[in-house]
Amino acid sequence: HLEVAFKTLKYRLNQRHYDDAYVEWEYVHGDLVDTHGFYKLFAYDGGKRTLVIYDATSDSGTVLPDFILEMLTERSLPGVIEALREGVKRKRK
């Protein structure tokens, strides 16, 4: 789900896991017009660190002012990065 302007939007995604380091998703149905994206993980520094390339696009079908879009991104992105970090840690064990 996604919180937008004090409303919870529900939707279903189709996720494709190509390997542990590459995942894509696309919108199937729900309250959004569209959402899709991917992330790729690259090990570096001898496997001690991970570089993440992340891209996501969402269209709620509602025009929102830039300051609200920025606020939503600032609120949600740390959780996305933390979830990826925890996933990498679990796979290393």
C-alpha positions as CSV (number, residue, x, y, z in Angstrom):
1,H,0.0,0.0,0.0
2,L,1.0,3.7,-0.4
3,E,0.0,6.6,1.7
4,V,-0.8,9.6,-0.5
5,A,-2.3,12.8,0.8
6,F,-3.8,11.1,3.9
7,K,-5.4,8.3,1.8
8,T,-4.2,4.7,1.7
9,L,-4.0,3.4,-1.9
10,K,-4.0,-0.4,-2.3
11,Y,-2.6,-2.2,-5.3
12,R,-1.1,-5.4,-6.6
13,L,2.3,-5.8,-8.2
14,N,3.9,-8.5,-10.3
15,Q,7.5,-9.0,-9.2
16,R,10.2,-10.7,-11.2
17,H,13.3,-11.9,-9.3
18,Y,16.0,-12.6,-11.9
19,D,18.5,-13.5,-9.2
20,D,19.3,-12.3,-5.7
21,A,20.7,-9.0,-7.1
22,Y,18.0,-7.9,-9.6
23,V,14.2,-7.4,-9.1
24,E,11.6,-5.7,-11.3
25,W,8.0,-4.9,-10.5
26,E,5.0,-3.7,-12.5
27,Y,1.5,-2.7,-11.7
28,V,-1.3,-5.3,-12.0
29,H,-4.4,-3.6,-10.6
30,G,-5.7,-1.4,-7.7
31,D,-6.1,2.2,-6.8
32,L,-3.1,3.5,-8.8
33,V,-2.9,4.3,-12.5
34,D,0.6,2.8,-12.7
35,T,3.7,1.9,-10.8
36,H,6.8,0.1,-11.9
37,G,10.5,-0.1,-11.1
38,F,13.5,-2.2,-10.3
39,Y,16.6,-2.5,-8.1
40,K,20.0,-3.9,-8.8
41,L,22.6,-4.8,-6.2
42,F,26.3,-4.7,-7.0
43,A,29.0,-5.9,-4.5
44,Y,32.2,-3.9,-4.3
45,D,35.1,-3.3,-2.0
46,G,35.7,-7.1,-1.9
47,G,32.1,-7.8,-1.1
48,K,32.1,-5.7,2.0
49,R,29.8,-3.0,0.6
50,T,26.8,-3.0,-1.8
51,L,25.9,-0.4,-4.4
52,V,22.1,-0.1,-5.0
53,I,20.6,1.2,-8.2
54,Y,16.9,1.8,-7.6
55,D,14.3,3.3,-9.9
56,A,10.6,3.5,-9.2
57,T,7.8,5.4,-10.8
58,S,4.2,5.7,-9.4
59,D,1.2,7.5,-10.8
60,S,-1.7,7.9,-8.4
61,G,-3.9,9.5,-11.0
62,T,-4.0,12.7,-8.8
63,V,-2.1,15.9,-9.4
64,L,0.0,16.6,-6.4
65,P,2.1,19.6,-5.6
66,D,5.9,19.1,-5.8
67,F,6.3,19.7,-2.0
68,I,4.0,16.8,-1.3
69,L,5.8,14.5,-3.7
70,E,9.1,15.4,-2.1
71,M,7.6,14.8,1.4
72,L,6.3,11.4,0.3
73,T,9.7,10.4,-1.2
74,E,11.6,11.6,1.9
75,R,9.3,9.6,4.1
76,S,9.3,6.4,2.1
77,L,12.8,6.1,0.7
78,P,14.6,5.4,4.0
79,G,12.3,2.4,4.5
80,V,13.0,1.1,1.0
81,I,16.8,1.4,1.6
82,E,16.5,-0.2,5.0
83,A,14.5,-3.2,3.6
84,L,17.1,-3.7,0.9
85,R,19.9,-3.5,3.5
86,E,18.2,-6.1,5.7
87,G,17.7,-8.4,2.6
88,V,21.4,-8.2,1.8
89,K,22.4,-9.0,5.4
90,R,20.1,-12.0,5.4
91,K,21.6,-13.3,2.2
92,R,25.2,-12.9,3.5
93,K,24.5,-15.2,6.5
